[in-house]
Amino acid sequence: MLRFHIPNMTCGGCAKSVKKALLSVDPQARIETDPPTRQVRVDSDMDGGAFLSALSETGYPDARSA
C-alpha cells in the first residue's frame, strides 16, 4: 500500500482529479482519498515513482516530493 500526503487536495473535486491522475498510471489500482486529512492510499503493484510523477504533473504533488 502506497501512501501520499497531498497538501492542496482540499475538496471532493480535488480528490477526483487526484484519483484520475493515479488511475492513468494503473487503471486497476484501488485508491482511497481523504480530503479532510489530505491523505491518499493506493493499492497497486506498480512503482510509487510513477504515481509521484503523475501527481506532480497534475498539480497535486506529494508533500515529500514537492
Protein Blocks (a to p, Z undefined) as FASTA:
>chain_A
ZZdddfklmbfklmmmmmmmmmmmmmmbccdddfknopacdddfbdfklmmmmmmmnopa
cfklZZ
